[in-house]
Amino acid sequence: MRDGARIAAAIEILETLQTQHQPVKDAVRDWGKAHRFAGSGDRAWIGGLVLDALRHQSSTAYAMDGDAPRTLAIGTVGRVWGVEADAIDAMFAGDDHAPEALTDAEREGLARDISDAPLHIRGDVPEWLEESLVRAFGEAAAEEGRKLSSRAPVDLRVNEAKVDFDRAFKEVSSKLKAAENSPLVRSGIRIPQRDPRGKSAAAESIPAYGKGWVEVQDIGSQLAALASGARAGEQILDYCAGAGGKTLALSALLHNTGQVHAWDIDWRRLRAIWPRLKRADVRNVQVHDDSEDKALGEFVEKMDVVFCDAPCTGTGTWRRRPDAKWRLKPAALDRRMKEQDIVLERAHRYVKPGGRLVYITCSVLPEENGDRVNAFLDKVEGFKPVPVMDALIQSGGLGDGAEALLESCLTEHGALQLSPGRTDTDGFYICVMERVG
Ligand SMILES: C[S@@+](CC[C@H](N)C(=O)[O-])C[C@H]1O[C@@H](n2cnc3c(N)ncnc32)[C@H](O)[C@@H]1O
């Protein structure tokens, strides 16, 4: 396909998304199925444009004075991808499948300066969340919004229970040439964000992944596991285990000693954990797919670590799920906050005296983070926040550049708020509390 026809395809998919409220990945996949002539390179290009158009929807619509699918697609190619207006018209010329030539209004929109636009427009964030982002990031709020609107890299965690880092890195970089060491965690490999107009293999297709040497896991998520301070021989409860991403990381920290107990209120989510445990060759995880009292009753005050990767709005992962950014509504934030309170109120009971309660979200909203920790500390006695940095340093798993980078993430109670702007990771919040009573 020529580029003009690819832009026309992206416009078609954006039209579908505006009328059918479908997840963006499904809409791109369905378009591909209905247009078999499009190759994998075409689909990556088209899907990349659709995702970038959603990431920058608000600023593009403001500059272009409209949010019609054509306006958004053209605005993204010009303003985000940096293609000049004449070059866009050249893509359209002489191709029956391409959109019509640019109008004068579109050319003006492509050149418009929006540096004096309101913060939520410049930062491409929902207007109702502007205040929360300012609370979280102060003067850097618009910049963090822009970073949350950029493409995300792919991060890998080397499964050091199975292979040493250097061997895994050599094999990964032989297939994914751009692979680099993470400055934040020793076991992390980064594949920098890729331009959808270029070609590159998916991390899941390389042999090292099939052999269980590496897992796809954001560096922020790897830091959260390290912050648990998990040590060989310990008993850990992963209370919101979901599909088991953090369970695997915690298990690797124990080097197949001790025990990670994986539980989730929604046992269907736990199903995805089984093939992952097998691939990673993990022998110290017990999956508990029963009601809480039956599954966890015997663990009250017995756990060295209770890890709560709480349900959240996922605002910290907007780079990967730009459609979720615009779908999020205040009622959903309220629901998540209530769930977070419930998780902390129930999960803390399993921590043994001297043990640690770790509270994690992949959100950048203070309402889901420090506010929930404060609500918990006000209600439940016997827990004292401890500096996350101490646990991370003691873990021995930090990369050479980590301490300097993480300094900017420090927030109330020695917790950390990571973000694309601060650490070039997803926006994880990590708080550790010790049971002192
Ligand atoms: C952020 S996800 C967990 C992701 C997972 N830890 C991973 O790394 O793949 C949050 C999980 O919390 C679970 N959850 C929601 N409410 C809960 C509750 N009251 N108790 C326990 N788990 C809960 C959800 O079912 C969901 O799987």
The ligand as an SDF file (V2000), in Angstrom:
LIG
                    3D

 27 29  0  0  0  0  0  0  0  0999 V2000
   -3.3220   -4.1620   38.3970 C   0  0  0  0  0  0  0  0  0  0  0  0
   -4.1750   -5.6490   38.3130 S   0  0  0  0  0  0  0  0  0  0  0  0
   -2.9640   -6.8250   38.7800 C   0  0  0  0  0  0  0  0  0  0  0  0
   -1.9130   -7.0920   37.7400 C   0  0  0  0  0  0  0  0  0  0  0  0
   -0.9660   -8.1990   38.1130 C   0  0  0  0  0  0  0  0  0  0  0  0
   -0.4200   -8.0380   39.4600 N   0  0  0  0  0  0  0  0  0  0  0  0
    0.1930   -8.3430   37.1440 C   0  0  0  0  0  0  0  0  0  0  0  0
    1.3180   -7.9270   37.4610 O   0  0  0  0  0  0  0  0  0  0  0  0
   -0.0410   -8.8780   36.0550 O   0  0  0  0  0  0  0  0  0  0  0  0
   -5.2080   -5.5590   39.7170 C   0  0  0  0  0  0  0  0  0  0  0  0
   -5.8740   -6.8520   40.0900 C   0  0  0  0  0  0  0  0  0  0  0  0
   -6.5710   -6.6340   41.3190 O   0  0  0  0  0  0  0  0  0  0  0  0
   -7.6730   -7.4940   41.3410 C   0  0  0  0  0  0  0  0  0  0  0  0
   -8.6100   -7.0160   42.3720 N   0  0  0  0  0  0  0  0  0  0  0  0
   -9.5660   -6.1220   42.2960 C   0  0  0  0  0  0  0  0  0  0  0  0
  -10.2090   -5.9740   43.4730 N   0  0  0  0  0  0  0  0  0  0  0  0
   -9.6100   -6.8150   44.3080 C   0  0  0  0  0  0  0  0  0  0  0  0
   -9.8110   -7.1630   45.6660 C   0  0  0  0  0  0  0  0  0  0  0  0
  -10.7600   -6.5640   46.4060 N   0  0  0  0  0  0  0  0  0  0  0  0
   -9.0350   -8.1000   46.1850 N   0  0  0  0  0  0  0  0  0  0  0  0
   -8.0620   -8.7010   45.4400 C   0  0  0  0  0  0  0  0  0  0  0  0
   -7.8250   -8.4450   44.1560 N   0  0  0  0  0  0  0  0  0  0  0  0
   -8.5880   -7.4880   43.6070 C   0  0  0  0  0  0  0  0  0  0  0  0
   -8.2150   -7.4400   39.9450 C   0  0  0  0  0  0  0  0  0  0  0  0
   -8.9790   -8.6040   39.6790 O   0  0  0  0  0  0  0  0  0  0  0  0
   -6.9250   -7.3570   39.1210 C   0  0  0  0  0  0  0  0  0  0  0  0
   -6.5370   -8.6240   38.6500 O   0  0  0  0  0  0  0  0  0  0  0  0
  1  2  1  0
  2  3  1  0
  2 10  1  0
  3  4  1  0
  4  5  1  0
  5  6  1  0
  5  7  1  0
  7  8  2  0
  7  9  1  0
 10 11  1  0
 11 12  1  0
 11 26  1  0
 12 13  1  0
 13 14  1  0
 13 24  1  0
 14 15  1  0
 14 23  1  0
 15 16  2  0
 16 17  1  0
 17 18  1  0
 17 23  2  0
 18 19  1  0
 18 20  2  0
 20 21  1  0
 21 22  2  0
 22 23  1  0
 24 25  1  0
 24 26  1  0
 26 27  1  0
M  CHG  2   2   1   9  -1
M  END
$$$$
